[in-house]
């Protein structure tokens, strides 16, 4: 039977002591949302702690790694018990010394149904608990009595679904300021944009800095993500043209809405050259790390140089920032766009910066290419059809024709493929041939 820490005098020594740091040093690098995999941890400390129950703490953990000046912060909700229920054992970090001389099992309490229900109750009630502040608009939008379950497909965050009606996303890596996912979706909802689920509740911390911790949105029950749909179509020689066209139109409408709710600006005269310089630097770093890319470097440099010499009147604006087939959902006969965080590994200022909408467009075009190469037989013609349909759908709603700026489109696509080469070489070596083939195709097309 589980004995709460309330019976063991004090939770703080168990959950905030030095032995916890040792557990975290082994557990954190194994988590998919941990940002510094492969780097040696030099220091772990608790930056803020708030008791949610006598046996459960909300922690903000500060992590330093070798060779990096920047510090990363992670949100953890940890529980401790003498003998936790069997369902929580698989989420255990390990054991620590208890306040009465025994040992306690420390576990990731996000998976504890009691804690998940407590979080939703706090969001419904609003107000402050320690360094945490909970808000919802309106409060009636967060109902009671919804059974929680943690999704097991999350990558950079953790999501809890309540009764197939709401979804709470917990941002595991926390940065200073308002998370773009909350900022963008709230603005779009106020403007009346309907392809993006509206945030109905959220919570943040006030110390040691202001940072977004989580947000609640309607859960699209029965939705299928675009990656699954596209992968099935490509592997079964299905027709995805209509869906790709609709996805292009939805993306164009999204960019048009973002241009209404956030300021836009014309690119400065030096913007193309500076953009090409950034792409060149990324190309050099990747070629240094991945020898297979080196034969294509001269041609790709030429593509970036062509873009630097091109003048474009296309405004810079807020965009999705990490758009691909896994960030869109098909539900109720339409596309819905989710996850507006941008690249979670980037600083918050970088993720909130104005960009060319072509960057989002290229993210989706590259995603079509991936889907076309995941089946038993590659189907590049399927990807080409989807690309054409997507761009056609976009041009009717986004205000410009993506293929009308071929130099920029080619440069952004080459830059994205170079990024993918390094990512796959680091995380999924078996997939590296997909972006390498794209780099070769783009190099040959110049």
C-alpha positions in Angstrom: 0.0 0.0 0.0 1.3 3.5 -0.9 2.2 5.6 2.1 2.2 9.3 1.4 5.2 11.4 2.4 2.9 13.2 4.9 3.3 10.1 7.1 7.1 10.4 6.7 7.3 13.9 8.3 8.5 16.0 5.3 8.6 15.7 1.5 11.4 18.2 0.9 14.4 16.1 2.0 13.4 13.3 -0.3 12.4 15.3 -3.3 14.9 18.2 -3.0 18.0 16.5 -1.6 21.3 15.8 -3.3 20.4 12.2 -3.9 17.6 13.4 -6.2 20.2 15.2 -8.3 22.0 11.9 -8.9 18.8 10.3 -10.1 18.0 13.2 -12.4 21.5 13.1 -13.9 20.8 9.5 -15.0 17.1 9.9 -15.9 17.0 13.3 -17.8 19.3 12.3 -20.7 17.0 9.3 -21.5 14.0 11.5 -22.0 13.0 12.4 -25.6 12.3 16.0 -24.6 15.7 16.5 -23.0 17.6 19.1 -25.1 21.2 18.3 -24.4 21.5 14.6 -25.2 25.2 13.6 -25.6 26.5 16.4 -23.5 28.0 15.8 -20.0 25.9 17.3 -17.2 28.1 19.4 -14.9 25.5 20.6 -12.5 21.8 20.0 -11.6 19.9 22.1 -9.1 16.3 22.9 -8.2 15.5 26.5 -9.2 11.9 26.5 -7.8 9.7 24.0 -6.0 6.0 24.1 -5.2 4.1 21.4 -3.3 1.0 20.2 -5.1 0.3 17.5 -2.5 2.2 16.3 0.6 3.8 13.6 -1.6 4.1 15.5 -4.9 6.2 18.6 -6.0 6.3 20.7 -9.0 10.0 21.4 -9.8 11.8 23.7 -12.1 15.2 22.1 -12.5 18.3 24.0 -13.7 20.8 22.0 -15.8 24.3 22.9 -16.8 26.2 20.9 -19.4 29.9 20.9 -20.4 30.9 23.3 -23.1 27.7 25.4 -23.0 27.3 28.7 -21.3 23.5 28.7 -21.5 21.5 27.0 -18.8 18.4 24.9 -19.6 15.4 24.7 -17.3 13.0 21.7 -17.2 9.6 21.3 -15.7 9.1 18.2 -13.6 6.3 16.9 -11.5 7.7 14.3 -9.1 6.1 12.1 -6.5 7.6 9.9 -3.9 6.2 6.9 -2.1 7.3 3.9 -0.1 5.5 1.5 -2.4 3.8 3.3 -5.4 1.0 1.6 -7.4 2.3 -0.9 -10.1 1.3 1.5 -12.9 3.7 4.1 -11.6 6.7 1.8 -11.2 7.6 2.0 -15.0 7.8 5.8 -14.6 10.1 5.6 -11.6 13.4 7.5 -11.6 14.8 5.4 -8.8 15.1 5.5 -5.0 16.2 8.1 -2.5 16.7 8.2 1.2 13.5 9.0 3.1 13.3 11.3 6.1 12.8 8.4 8.5 15.8 6.4 7.3 14.0 4.2 4.8 14.0 4.5 1.0 11.4 6.1 -1.2 10.6 5.6 -4.9 10.6 8.8 -6.9 8.4 8.7 -10.0 7.3 11.0 -12.8 3.9 12.1 -11.3 2.5 13.3 -14.6 1.4 9.7 -15.0 -0.4 9.7 -11.6 -4.1 10.1 -12.4 -4.6 11.9 -9.1 -2.0 14.5 -10.0 -3.4 14.9 -13.5 -6.9 15.6 -12.1 -5.4 18.0 -9.6 -3.7 20.0 -12.4 -7.0 20.4 -14.3 -8.8 21.4 -11.1 -6.2 24.1 -10.4 -6.6 25.4 -14.0 -10.3 25.5 -13.5 -10.1 27.3 -10.2 -7.4 29.8 -11.2 -5.2 31.7 -8.8 -1.7 31.1 -7.4 -0.1 28.1 -5.8 3.5 28.9 -4.7 5.3 30.2 -7.7 2.7 28.8 -10.1 -0.2 30.8 -11.5 -3.3 29.2 -13.1 -5.7 31.0 -15.5 -8.6 30.0 -17.7 -11.0 31.9 -20.0 -13.8 31.4 -19.2 -13.6 29.1 -16.2 -16.7 27.2 -17.3 -14.7 26.0 -20.3 -12.8 23.6 -18.1 -15.4 20.9 -17.0 -15.0 18.5 -14.1 -15.1 14.7 -14.0 -12.9 14.0 -17.0 -10.7 10.9 -16.8 -7.0 11.6 -17.7 -4.6 9.6 -19.9 -1.1 10.6 -21.0 -0.4 10.3 -24.7 2.6 8.1 -25.5 3.4 9.7 -28.8 4.8 13.0 -27.5 8.3 14.1 -28.3 9.4 17.5 -27.0 6.5 17.8 -24.5 4.1 15.7 -22.5 0.3 15.8 -23.2 -2.5 14.7 -21.0 -6.0 14.0 -22.6 -9.0 14.4 -20.4 -12.1 12.5 -21.4 -11.4 13.0 -25.1 -12.5 16.6 -24.7 -9.5 18.5 -23.6 -5.7 18.2 -23.9 -3.2 19.7 -21.6 0.3 20.2 -23.0 3.1 20.4 -20.5 6.1 22.2 -21.9 9.0 20.2 -20.5 11.8 22.7 -21.4 10.9 26.1 -20.0 12.2 29.4 -21.3 11.7 32.9 -20.2 8.7 34.6 -21.6 5.4 33.5 -23.2 5.6 30.3 -25.1 4.8 30.9 -28.8 2.3 28.1 -28.8 0.1 30.0 -26.3 0.8 33.4 -27.7 0.0 32.6 -31.3 -3.1 30.4 -30.7 -4.6 32.9 -28.3 -4.2 35.8 -30.9 -5.6 33.7 -33.7 -8.6 32.6 -31.5 -9.4 36.3 -30.6 -9.3 37.1 -34.3 -11.7 34.3 -35.1 -9.4 31.9 -37.0 -10.9 28.4 -36.8 -8.3 26.0 -38.1 -6.2 26.3 -34.9 -7.6 24.9 -31.6 -8.3 27.8 -29.1 -6.4 27.8 -25.7 -8.9 27.7 -22.9 -6.6 27.5 -19.9 -2.9 27.8 -19.1 -0.4 28.1 -16.3 2.9 29.8 -15.8 5.5 30.4 -13.2 6.5 33.7 -11.7 9.8 32.8 -10.1 12.8 32.7 -10.8 11.4 34.1 -14.1 8.2 34.4 -16.0 7.7 31.3 -18.2 4.8 29.3 -19.7 4.4 25.8 -18.2 1.3 24.4 -19.9 -1.9 25.1 -21.9 -5.2 23.5 -22.4 -7.0 23.2 -25.7 -10.0 21.3 -27.1 -9.0 17.7 -28.0 -9.9 16.8 -31.5 -11.3 13.3 -30.9 -11.0 11.0 -33.8 -8.5 13.2 -35.6 -5.7 11.7 -37.7 -2.4 13.5 -38.1 -1.3 14.4 -41.6 1.8 12.2 -41.4 -0.2 9.0 -40.9 -2.6 9.9 -43.8 0.2 10.8 -46.2 2.3 7.8 -45.3 -0.7 5.5 -45.9 -1.4 7.2 -49.2 2.2 7.0 -50.4 2.7 3.4 -49.4 -0.5 2.2 -50.9 -0.2 4.2 -54.1 -3.2 6.3 -53.0 -4.3 9.7 -54.2 -3.4 12.5 -51.8 -3.8 15.4 -54.3 -7.1 16.7 -52.9 -5.8 16.6 -49.3 -2.5 18.3 -50.3 -4.4 21.1 -52.1 -6.6 21.6 -49.0 -3.5 21.6 -46.8 -2.0 24.3 -49.0 -5.1 26.4 -48.7 -5.2 26.0 -44.9 -1.6 27.0 -44.7 -2.2 30.1 -46.9 -5.2 31.1 -44.8 -3.1 30.6 -41.6 -0.3 32.9 -43.0 -2.9 35.5 -44.0 -4.4 35.4 -40.5 -1.0 35.7 -38.8 -0.2 38.7 -41.0 -3.4 40.3 -39.5 -2.8 39.6 -35.8 1.0 40.2 -35.8 3.0 43.1 -37.4 4.7 42.4 -40.7 7.7 44.1 -42.1 9.5 44.5 -45.4 12.9 42.8 -45.6 15.8 45.2 -45.4 18.1 45.5 -48.4 20.8 43.3 -46.8 18.3 40.6 -45.8 18.9 38.2 -48.8 22.7 38.4 -48.3 22.4 37.8 -44.6 20.0 34.9 -45.1 22.3 33.3 -47.6 25.2 33.8 -45.2 23.3 31.9 -42.4 22.5 29.1 -44.8 26.2 28.9 -45.9 27.3 28.6 -42.3 24.8 25.8 -41.6 26.0 24.1 -44.8 29.7 24.3 -43.7 28.9 23.0 -40.2 26.9 20.0 -41.6 29.5 19.2 -44.2 32.2 19.1 -41.5 30.1 16.6 -39.5 28.7 14.5 -42.4 31.3 13.7 -45.1 28.5 12.3 -47.5 27.3 15.9 -48.0 30.6 17.3 -49.1 30.4 16.5 -52.9 27.3 18.7 -53.1 28.6 21.7 -51.2 29.7 23.8 -54.3 26.3 23.4 -56.0 24.4 24.2 -52.8 26.5 27.2 -52.2 25.5 28.3 -55.7 21.9 28.0 -54.9 22.3 30.2 -51.8 24.3 32.7 -53.9 21.4 32.8 -56.4 19.0 33.6 -53.5 21.3 36.4 -52.2 21.2 38.1 -55.6 17.4 37.9 -55.8 15.1 40.8 -54.7 11.8 39.9 -53.1 9.0 42.1 -51.9 7.5 39.3 -49.8 7.0 40.5 -46.3 8.5 38.9 -43.2 6.0 37.8 -40.6 5.2 35.4 -37.8 4.9 31.9 -39.1 4.4 28.5 -37.7 8.1 27.9 -37.6 8.2 24.0 -37.6 5.5 23.1 -40.1 5.3 19.5 -41.4 2.8 16.7 -41.8 3.0 15.8 -38.1 1.8 19.2 -37.1 -1.5 19.1 -38.9 -4.7 17.1 -38.0 -7.5 15.9 -40.3 -10.8 16.2 -38.4 -14.4 17.1 -39.3 -13.5 17.1 -43.0 -10.9 19.8 -42.6 -7.3 20.5 -41.6 -6.3 21.8 -38.2 -2.8 23.2 -37.4 -1.2 22.6 -34.0 2.1 23.0 -32.1 3.2 26.6 -32.7 6.3 26.3 -30.5 8.7 26.5 -33.5 12.0 24.6 -33.1 12.0 23.9 -29.3 15.9 23.7 -29.3 16.1 27.4 -30.4 16.0 30.4 -28.1 12.6 31.9 -27.6 13.5 35.1 -29.3 14.6 33.1 -32.4 11.3 31.2 -32.4 9.2 34.4 -32.2 11.2 36.2 -34.9 9.6 37.3 -38.2 10.4 34.9 -41.1 9.5 34.4 -44.7 6.3 32.3 -45.1 8.3 30.3 -47.6 10.0 28.6 -44.7 6.8 27.0 -43.6 5.9 26.1 -47.2 9.2 24.3 -47.6 8.8 22.5 -44.3 5.6 20.9 -45.7 7.2 20.2 -49.1 10.1 18.3 -47.4 7.5 16.4 -45.3 5.9 15.1 -48.5 9.3 13.9 -49.7 9.8 12.0 -46.4 6.4 10.3 -46.7 7.2 9.3 -50.3 10.4 7.5 -49.2 9.1 5.7 -46.1 7.2 2.9 -47.8 8.7 -0.3 -49.3 9.0 1.4 -52.7 10.0 5.1 -52.9 7.4 7.2 -54.8 9.0 10.5 -55.8 6.2 11.1 -58.3 3.7 11.0 -55.4 5.7 13.7 -53.6 5.8 15.8 -56.8 2.1 15.7 -57.2 1.6 16.7 -53.6 4.0 19.6 -54.0 2.2 20.9 -57.0 -1.2 20.6 -55.4 0.0 22.1 -52.1 1.5 25.2 -53.9 -1.7 25.6 -55.9 -3.9 25.5 -52.8 -1.6 27.9 -51.1 -1.6 30.5 -53.9 -5.4 30.9 -53.7 -5.3 31.9 -50.0 -1.8 33.0 -49.1 -1.5 36.0 -51.4 1.4 34.7 -53.6 2.4 31.8 -55.7 5.3 29.9 -54.0 6.8 28.7 -57.3 6.8 32.3 -58.4 10.0 32.8 -56.4 12.0 29.8 -57.6 15.4 31.0 -56.3 14.1 31.6 -52.7 12.1 28.4 -52.8 15.1 26.4 -53.9 17.4 28.0 -51.3 15.0 27.4 -48.4 14.4 23.8 -49.5 18.2 23.2 -49.8 18.7 24.7 -46.4 16.0 22.6 -44.9 17.4 19.4 -46.4 20.9 20.3 -45.1 19.4 20.7 -41.6 17.7 17.3 -42.0 21.0 15.7 -43.0 22.6 16.7 -39.7 19.5 15.8 -37.7 19.3 12.3 -39.2 23.0 11.7 -38.9 22.7 12.5 -35.2 19.4 10.9 -34.3 18.3 8.5 -37.1 21.2 7.5 -39.3 19.0 5.0 -41.2 16.9 7.9 -42.5 19.8 10.1 -43.7 19.5 8.9 -47.3 16.2 10.8 -47.6 17.5 14.3 -47.2 20.8 13.4 -48.9 18.8 12.4 -52.0 17.0 15.7 -51.8 20.3 17.6 -51.6 21.6 15.8 -54.6 18.4 16.5 -56.6 18.6 20.2 -55.8 22.3 20.4 -56.6 21.7 18.8 -60.0 18.8 21.1 -60.7 20.9 24.3 -60.6 
